[in-house]
Each structure stands twice: as structure tokens, then as C-alpha cells.
Amino acid sequence: MWAVVDRIEGQRAVLELEDGDIVEIDKNHLPAGAKAGSVLRITLSLDREQEEKLRKRWEELRGQKEELT
């Protein structure tokens, strides 16, 4: 997947994805040297380790909530 940096406004970068969808991200997530007109390659991958950490944290928070009720 790819996207074009449409513009940077303050701390936000507006990207147009190859299918025409528009997304905004914090400009700190852009690679060094990216500017309006830059084409970015976007890849997605699963992070099972982080997923497990978040699941455990969610279960801890849910347990705390149940203790309060």
C-alpha cells in the first residue's frame, strides 16, 4: 500500500491513500525527509507480543472494575 503526503498542518500530516481515502497522523510518524508530495510505502503486520500484553492489561483493568462494583 502507498500514500502521498498531501500536506502537513502543525503537528498533523494529511495522507491520501492509494484508494483515495484520507488519513491524518502525527507528523512525528513520518520518515525523515518526508514532505508534501512524498510517496510513502505503508506496510501492516501483526504484533502478537504487543497484543498479548494489551490483552493481559485489559483483563487486569476489567478485574479491578469488577472489584469496585
PyMOL CGO cylinders between C-alpha atoms (Angstrom):
from pymol import cmd
from pymol.cgo import CYLINDER

trace = [
    CYLINDER, 0.00, 0.00, 0.00, 1.20, 3.52, -0.63, 0.3, 1, 1, 1, 1, 1, 1,
    CYLINDER, 1.20, 3.52, -0.63, 0.14, 7.05, 0.29, 0.3, 1, 1, 1, 1, 1, 1,
    CYLINDER, 0.14, 7.05, 0.29, 1.04, 10.58, -0.74, 0.3, 1, 1, 1, 1, 1, 1,
    CYLINDER, 1.04, 10.58, -0.74, 1.71, 13.23, 1.87, 0.3, 1, 1, 1, 1, 1, 1,
    CYLINDER, 1.71, 13.23, 1.87, -0.95, 15.76, 0.90, 0.3, 1, 1, 1, 1, 1, 1,
    CYLINDER, -0.95, 15.76, 0.90, 0.07, 18.39, 3.42, 0.3, 1, 1, 1, 1, 1, 1,
    CYLINDER, 0.07, 18.39, 3.42, 1.48, 18.97, 6.87, 0.3, 1, 1, 1, 1, 1, 1,
    CYLINDER, 1.48, 18.97, 6.87, -0.50, 21.23, 9.18, 0.3, 1, 1, 1, 1, 1, 1,
    CYLINDER, -0.50, 21.23, 9.18, 1.13, 21.91, 12.52, 0.3, 1, 1, 1, 1, 1, 1,
    CYLINDER, 1.13, 21.91, 12.52, 1.70, 18.55, 14.17, 0.3, 1, 1, 1, 1, 1, 1,
    CYLINDER, 1.70, 18.55, 14.17, -0.60, 16.66, 11.75, 0.3, 1, 1, 1, 1, 1, 1,
    CYLINDER, -0.60, 16.66, 11.75, 0.24, 15.09, 8.40, 0.3, 1, 1, 1, 1, 1, 1,
    CYLINDER, 0.24, 15.09, 8.40, -2.61, 14.51, 5.98, 0.3, 1, 1, 1, 1, 1, 1,
    CYLINDER, -2.61, 14.51, 5.98, -2.07, 11.44, 3.79, 0.3, 1, 1, 1, 1, 1, 1,
    CYLINDER, -2.07, 11.44, 3.79, -4.03, 10.34, 0.75, 0.3, 1, 1, 1, 1, 1, 1,
    CYLINDER, -4.03, 10.34, 0.75, -4.01, 6.57, 0.42, 0.3, 1, 1, 1, 1, 1, 1,
    CYLINDER, -4.01, 6.57, 0.42, -3.83, 4.88, -2.96, 0.3, 1, 1, 1, 1, 1, 1,
    CYLINDER, -3.83, 4.88, -2.96, -7.58, 4.19, -2.84, 0.3, 1, 1, 1, 1, 1, 1,
    CYLINDER, -7.58, 4.19, -2.84, -8.35, 7.87, -2.25, 0.3, 1, 1, 1, 1, 1, 1,
    CYLINDER, -8.35, 7.87, -2.25, -9.07, 7.61, 1.48, 0.3, 1, 1, 1, 1, 1, 1,
    CYLINDER, -9.07, 7.61, 1.48, -7.65, 10.41, 3.62, 0.3, 1, 1, 1, 1, 1, 1,
    CYLINDER, -7.65, 10.41, 3.62, -5.97, 9.77, 6.97, 0.3, 1, 1, 1, 1, 1, 1,
    CYLINDER, -5.97, 9.77, 6.97, -4.28, 12.07, 9.46, 0.3, 1, 1, 1, 1, 1, 1,
    CYLINDER, -4.28, 12.07, 9.46, -1.30, 11.06, 11.56, 0.3, 1, 1, 1, 1, 1, 1,
    CYLINDER, -1.30, 11.06, 11.56, 1.08, 12.83, 13.88, 0.3, 1, 1, 1, 1, 1, 1,
    CYLINDER, 1.08, 12.83, 13.88, 3.89, 14.19, 11.71, 0.3, 1, 1, 1, 1, 1, 1,
    CYLINDER, 3.89, 14.19, 11.71, 6.41, 12.56, 14.05, 0.3, 1, 1, 1, 1, 1, 1,
    CYLINDER, 6.41, 12.56, 14.05, 5.42, 9.21, 12.49, 0.3, 1, 1, 1, 1, 1, 1,
    CYLINDER, 5.42, 9.21, 12.49, 6.65, 10.34, 9.07, 0.3, 1, 1, 1, 1, 1, 1,
    CYLINDER, 6.65, 10.34, 9.07, 10.05, 9.11, 7.92, 0.3, 1, 1, 1, 1, 1, 1,
    CYLINDER, 10.05, 9.11, 7.92, 12.90, 11.63, 7.93, 0.3, 1, 1, 1, 1, 1, 1,
    CYLINDER, 12.90, 11.63, 7.93, 12.78, 13.90, 4.92, 0.3, 1, 1, 1, 1, 1, 1,
    CYLINDER, 12.78, 13.90, 4.92, 9.09, 13.35, 4.14, 0.3, 1, 1, 1, 1, 1, 1,
    CYLINDER, 9.09, 13.35, 4.14, 7.25, 16.44, 2.95, 0.3, 1, 1, 1, 1, 1, 1,
    CYLINDER, 7.25, 16.44, 2.95, 4.19, 17.37, 0.92, 0.3, 1, 1, 1, 1, 1, 1,
    CYLINDER, 4.19, 17.37, 0.92, 4.25, 15.31, -2.26, 0.3, 1, 1, 1, 1, 1, 1,
    CYLINDER, 4.25, 15.31, -2.26, 6.36, 12.50, -0.79, 0.3, 1, 1, 1, 1, 1, 1,
    CYLINDER, 6.36, 12.50, -0.79, 5.16, 8.99, -1.59, 0.3, 1, 1, 1, 1, 1, 1,
    CYLINDER, 5.16, 8.99, -1.59, 5.21, 6.62, 1.37, 0.3, 1, 1, 1, 1, 1, 1,
    CYLINDER, 5.21, 6.62, 1.37, 5.19, 2.83, 1.30, 0.3, 1, 1, 1, 1, 1, 1,
    CYLINDER, 5.19, 2.83, 1.30, 2.86, 1.55, 4.06, 0.3, 1, 1, 1, 1, 1, 1,
    CYLINDER, 2.86, 1.55, 4.06, 3.04, -1.97, 5.43, 0.3, 1, 1, 1, 1, 1, 1,
    CYLINDER, 3.04, -1.97, 5.43, 0.96, -3.58, 8.15, 0.3, 1, 1, 1, 1, 1, 1,
    CYLINDER, 0.96, -3.58, 8.15, 1.87, -6.54, 10.27, 0.3, 1, 1, 1, 1, 1, 1,
    CYLINDER, 1.87, -6.54, 10.27, 0.52, -8.32, 13.32, 0.3, 1, 1, 1, 1, 1, 1,
    CYLINDER, 0.52, -8.32, 13.32, 2.31, -7.85, 16.63, 0.3, 1, 1, 1, 1, 1, 1,
    CYLINDER, 2.31, -7.85, 16.63, 1.28, -10.88, 18.68, 0.3, 1, 1, 1, 1, 1, 1,
    CYLINDER, 1.28, -10.88, 18.68, 3.58, -9.95, 21.58, 0.3, 1, 1, 1, 1, 1, 1,
    CYLINDER, 3.58, -9.95, 21.58, 2.04, -6.49, 21.99, 0.3, 1, 1, 1, 1, 1, 1,
    CYLINDER, 2.04, -6.49, 21.99, -1.43, -7.95, 21.50, 0.3, 1, 1, 1, 1, 1, 1,
    CYLINDER, -1.43, -7.95, 21.50, -0.85, -10.33, 24.42, 0.3, 1, 1, 1, 1, 1, 1,
    CYLINDER, -0.85, -10.33, 24.42, 0.46, -7.52, 26.65, 0.3, 1, 1, 1, 1, 1, 1,
    CYLINDER, 0.46, -7.52, 26.65, -2.61, -5.39, 25.90, 0.3, 1, 1, 1, 1, 1, 1,
    CYLINDER, -2.61, -5.39, 25.90, -4.95, -8.34, 26.47, 0.3, 1, 1, 1, 1, 1, 1,
    CYLINDER, -4.95, -8.34, 26.47, -3.40, -9.01, 29.88, 0.3, 1, 1, 1, 1, 1, 1,
    CYLINDER, -3.40, -9.01, 29.88, -3.60, -5.33, 30.81, 0.3, 1, 1, 1, 1, 1, 1,
    CYLINDER, -3.60, -5.33, 30.81, -7.25, -5.18, 29.73, 0.3, 1, 1, 1, 1, 1, 1,
    CYLINDER, -7.25, -5.18, 29.73, -8.04, -8.24, 31.86, 0.3, 1, 1, 1, 1, 1, 1,
    CYLINDER, -8.04, -8.24, 31.86, -6.30, -6.61, 34.86, 0.3, 1, 1, 1, 1, 1, 1,
    CYLINDER, -6.30, -6.61, 34.86, -8.32, -3.42, 34.42, 0.3, 1, 1, 1, 1, 1, 1,
    CYLINDER, -8.32, -3.42, 34.42, -11.53, -5.38, 33.98, 0.3, 1, 1, 1, 1, 1, 1,
    CYLINDER, -11.53, -5.38, 33.98, -10.78, -7.29, 37.19, 0.3, 1, 1, 1, 1, 1, 1,
    CYLINDER, -10.78, -7.29, 37.19, -10.23, -4.03, 39.07, 0.3, 1, 1, 1, 1, 1, 1,
    CYLINDER, -10.23, -4.03, 39.07, -13.53, -2.68, 37.79, 0.3, 1, 1, 1, 1, 1, 1,
    CYLINDER, -13.53, -2.68, 37.79, -15.37, -5.80, 38.95, 0.3, 1, 1, 1, 1, 1, 1,
    CYLINDER, -15.37, -5.80, 38.95, -13.80, -5.41, 42.42, 0.3, 1, 1, 1, 1, 1, 1,
    CYLINDER, -13.80, -5.41, 42.42, -15.26, -1.90, 42.67, 0.3, 1, 1, 1, 1, 1, 1,
    CYLINDER, -15.26, -1.90, 42.67, -18.82, -3.00, 41.89, 0.3, 1, 1, 1, 1, 1, 1,
]
cmd.load_cgo(trace, "trace")
